[in-house]
Each structure stands twice: as C-alpha cells, then as structure tokens.
C-alpha cells in the first residue's frame, strides 16, 4: 500500500532528474575556407594553382549551409558537389 502512494513521487523525481541532468544541443560548427592562388607541384612541375587554407589538395569539406568562404582570387569561386 505504501509503495503505491509513493509511486507518483518517484516518477516525478525521475522526470525532474531527467530534465535537469540530461543535456542535448546542436554541436557548434564553424568553418572558414580561405581560397588563394599559390605554387603547387602535383605532377612534379611547378605551376599556379588554387589553395584552400594554404593547402593543396584542400581539407576534407564537411560543412553545411552558411559556413564561410573567403575568396581572395581575382575571379569568382564556387564550391559544388554532386550527390549526397
């Protein structure tokens, strides 16, 4: 009989603990890709190429809409990928 009386109390306590001790939020993500020209030698011959963050090949792109791209080239630059 006493257990039945305290069951709502225990359930309420469990719910309260879940609300205050379980945290879930979106991970903070922020990427900046700085696109510039630079000298590269992909086949052993030095040539002018496009660098992303000073590297060729550039970093693995793991981004979403509204991440920043800083274009320091003389012309427009577009990063596209096909498929999912």
C-alpha positions in Angstrom: 0.0 0.0 0.0 2.8 2.5 0.9 4.6 1.8 -2.4 1.5 2.8 -4.4 1.3 6.1 -2.5 5.0 7.0 -3.3 5.0 5.8 -6.9 3.9 9.2 -8.3 6.6 10.8 -6.2 9.3 8.5 -7.5 8.1 9.1 -11.1 8.1 12.8 -10.6 11.6 12.7 -9.1 12.8 10.6 -12.0 11.3 13.1 -14.5 12.9 16.0 -12.7 16.3 14.4 -12.7 16.0 13.7 -16.5 15.1 17.3 -17.2 18.0 18.8 -15.3 20.7 16.3 -15.8 20.2 15.2 -19.5 21.6 17.8 -21.9 21.2 17.8 -25.7 22.1 20.7 -28.0 23.4 21.2 -31.5 27.1 20.9 -31.8 28.9 24.2 -32.6 30.4 24.1 -36.0 32.3 26.9 -37.8 34.5 26.5 -40.8 36.4 29.2 -42.8 37.8 28.3 -46.2 40.3 30.9 -47.4 40.8 30.4 -51.2 44.0 31.8 -52.7 46.4 31.3 -55.5 49.8 29.6 -54.9 52.5 27.5 -56.4 51.8 23.7 -56.5 53.7 20.8 -58.0 51.1 18.0 -58.3 53.0 16.1 -61.1 56.5 17.4 -60.2 56.1 20.5 -62.4 55.6 23.8 -60.5 52.5 25.7 -61.6 50.0 28.2 -60.3 47.0 26.6 -58.5 44.2 27.2 -56.2 44.9 26.7 -52.5 42.3 26.3 -49.8 43.6 27.4 -46.4 47.1 27.4 -47.9 46.9 23.7 -48.8 46.7 21.6 -52.0 44.7 19.4 -52.0 42.4 21.3 -49.7 41.0 20.0 -46.5 38.1 17.5 -46.3 35.0 19.5 -46.7 32.5 18.6 -44.0 30.3 21.7 -43.9 26.7 22.9 -44.1 24.8 25.9 -45.5 26.0 29.2 -44.2 29.6 28.2 -43.5 32.1 31.0 -44.5 34.2 31.0 -47.7 36.7 33.9 -48.1 37.6 34.4 -51.7 40.9 36.1 -52.3 41.1 35.1 -56.0 40.8 37.5 -58.9 37.6 35.8 -60.1 34.5 34.3 -58.5 35.0 30.8 -56.9 32.2 28.2 -56.5 32.5 25.0 -54.5 30.0 22.4 -55.7 29.5 18.7 -55.1 27.0 16.3 -56.6 25.1 13.7 -54.9 24.6 13.1 -51.2 
